[in-house]
Amino acid sequence: MIDYNNLYQKLYEEIIKQEDILSSNADFFITEFIKKLKAEGWQLTDSLQSDLNDYFNALRTQVGASITAANSLVLGGMASQEVQKLTELAFTRRWQDGKTLSDRLWVLNQDMEKGLKDALQAGIAQGDSANSTIYSMQRALERDGRAKFLEQYVTNEDWAVDLMATGKQVIKNPAMRQKWLKTVAETQKYIQTLKDNGTRSAAERAFSQMTKAVETGNAELLSDALKWWGYDKQLYYLKRIARTEMATAAHNAVIDSTIDDVLIIGYQWRLSGSHPVYDICNVYAEVDMGLGKGVFTKETVPRSKAHPHCMCLLVPRVTKVKQGGKYSLEEWQKAIS
């Protein structure tokens, strides 16, 4: 008899391993992609578009490999062609919303591309704003007179002009960031030596305005925005898809490998040990179709997980469960419709 608790623990470990691979690949891709974008002047060229498409084709392959691993884990000695057949079915099976796995990966690809373009547009606009801020400050200094500004805010060195010059450099060339950070640190140290009066307060305000303008500069803003779209946000959706499809593949493999066994009378839906809050899974685990708490007949057993990230267990039963459930078949169908 298969130890299903141990089986699902191994499945969870396999899912985590695959998620680590996805994370590592995404981190590498987006880092290199941003480097290329900078070199192309933040333009999404045909070459970069091709890189993006290649990446998503690789993701599709990786998700397929993940599903194959999940099926193999459950089916064990079953012929590889059967495992491959179940993997292929995972890409064409429709969920309750009518979408297939291929649909979801295609939408993810489109969202990624749109997110990158939106981030580029927003970043470039903000970069222009940052440049305008710095140039406006510079014109104000020239209009009011450099000597007057220095007399009011600076006693020993021209920290403001130095900070502004370095700031303009780092906006145009991100490689100057270390010099910028060094200048910021030296300026902060110098301002702390000023007397704690209006002069120091004014210097702090000017320093804050200038550093804020530079830190929202084009290069840094774009890198952060693109990392969000290319790694954090989109990777979350990708992991959710991979995790859910792996769990569903294993779920269906359990059914397909036992459905013709005359000793199996149904399948019990058991809540995952990490199940955090009451949700639709509780309804699944409390259904009663005459076989006891949470046991579905072969004809009614769900072919999909209850929701994204669902890690509940599906265990074949050879005997009825003595404890009854709370919900009838009709109530269960109403709850999921």
Stockholm file with secondary structure:
# STOCKHOLM 1.0

chainA/1-337         MIDYNNLYQKLYEEIIKQEDILSSNADFFITEFIKKLKAEGWQLTDSLQSDLNDYFNALRTQVGASITAANSLVLGGMASQEVQKLTELAFTRRWQDGKTLSDRLWVLNQDMEKGLKDALQAGIAQGDSANSTIYSMQRALERDGRAKFLEQYVTNEDWAVDLMATGKQVIKNPAMRQKWLKTVAETQKYIQTLKDNGTRSAAERAFSQMTKAVETGNAELLSDALKWWGYDKQLYYLKRIARTEMATAAHNAVIDSTIDDVLIIGYQWRLSGSHPVYDICNVYAEVDMGLGKGVFTKETVPRSKAHPHCMCLLVPRVTKVKQGGKYSLEEWQKAIS
#=GR chainA/1-337 SS CCCHHHHHHHHHHHHHHHHHHHHHHHHHHHHHHHHHHHHTTSCCCHHHHHHHHHHHHHHHHHHHHHHHHHHHHHHTTSCHHHHHHHHHHHHHCCCTTSCCHHHHHHHHHHHHHHHHHHHHHHHHHHHHHHHHHHHHHHHHHHHHCHHHHHHHHCSSSCHHHHHHHHHHHHHHCGGGHHHHHHHHHHHHHHHTTSCTTHHHHHHHHHHHHHHHHHHTSHHHHHHHHHHIIIIIIHHHHHHHHHHHHHHHHHHHHHHHTTTTCTTCCEEEEECCTTCCSCSHHHHHHTBBSSSCBTEEETTTCCSSCSSTTCCCEEEEESSCCSSCCSBCHHHHHHHHC
#=GC SS_cons         CCCHHHHHHHHHHHHHHHHHHHHHHHHHHHHHHHHHHHHTTSCCCHHHHHHHHHHHHHHHHHHHHHHHHHHHHHHTTSCHHHHHHHHHHHHHCCCTTSCCHHHHHHHHHHHHHHHHHHHHHHHHHHHHHHHHHHHHHHHHHHHHCHHHHHHHHCSSSCHHHHHHHHHHHHHHCGGGHHHHHHHHHHHHHHHTTSCTTHHHHHHHHHHHHHHHHHHTSHHHHHHHHHHIIIIIIHHHHHHHHHHHHHHHHHHHHHHHTTTTCTTCCEEEEECCTTCCSCSHHHHHHTBBSSSCBTEEETTTCCSSCSSTTCCCEEEEESSCCSSCCSBCHHHHHHHHC
//
